[in-house]
Amino acid sequence: CGLAGGSVLLSSVAIGKQPLASKAGGDAPEALSAPPPAAAASPPGLLLLPSPAASCPAAPGWLERSSNGCGYWDNNWDRREPVALINLKKKNEETGERELSSRLDHYKAKATRHIFLIRHSQYNLDGQADKDRTLTQLGREQAELTGKRLASLGLKFDKIVHSSMTRASETTEIISKHLPGVKKMSTDLLCEGAPIEPNPPISHWKPEAVYYEDGARIEAAFRNYIHRADVKQEEDSYEIFVCHANVIRYIVCRALQFPPEGWLRMSLNNGSITHLVIRPSGRVALRMLGDTGFMPPEKITRT
């Protein structure tokens, strides 16, 4: 689990040809005790990776890891698998499985959710307080380009949810001009922070309290906004979330059930678009990660 994409455990045991004891007086061959296994030798060019158990770090108390083990998909990752929404204790014993199957159909999602995660545009790094960290002129141009790109997709966007931080709010205001009529809402859950201690570790140290506080909030944002559609939702939805690089990278790792400690292995440009698709079955696909191909090269930044 410490390696993105899962780990593989390879082991080899040398098995030698066991000679039989010589027969004496018609007695059965004497059983020979097996020699201790030889040390596993790596064939040329073959890398033996550590087992998942050895590489998975202890998870913070607010983060749940899949009980299926590393590399296996947890169908109930959002706690919205139909069987998880039914009180099985109330199952009708007379009708049995037929009744249960009927109830499960009632709790199955029908629509697909399209999640567009937008990183805010370039902002003034010299600002001491959040209110002073406003978008630069280039940042405003980036937001215009992002807004035009979203509008060009021809999708009926349902809402824009944005971080309450200044740079995200200003990016949202510019983007929304290209998407008239789409409702906007602000939330503190999507504010920037340190989601979880990264692996490999970063060069500058952060106290555990920072991850403890920020991580729980960003995990709450994930659970609140990233899940399969509600059973009452009839049509596919297209939702925009304007927030921050750390938040987006953590959400991507969690949604794909990759080790969340790997969030810092990705890089996102300002004004970039990341597109997640959540199917009614709960399956998740990453359509785009940090796309800025719609921007001229001289407009692209990562600050």
Protein Blocks (a to p, Z undefined) as FASTA:
>chain_A
ZZghiaadddddddddddddddeehiacddddddddddddddehiacdddfklmmccddf
klccdfkbghiacfklnopafklmpcfklpcfklmmmlmmmmmmmmpcfbdcdddddddd
dddfkbmblklmccdfklmmmmmmmmmmmmmnopacfbdcddfbfklmmmmmmmmmmmgh
iacdddfklpgcdfbacddddfbdcdfklmmmmmmmmmmmmmmmnccddfklmbdcdddd
dddfklmmmmmmmmnopafklmmmpccdehiacdddddfkopacdfbghiaklpcfklpc
cZZ
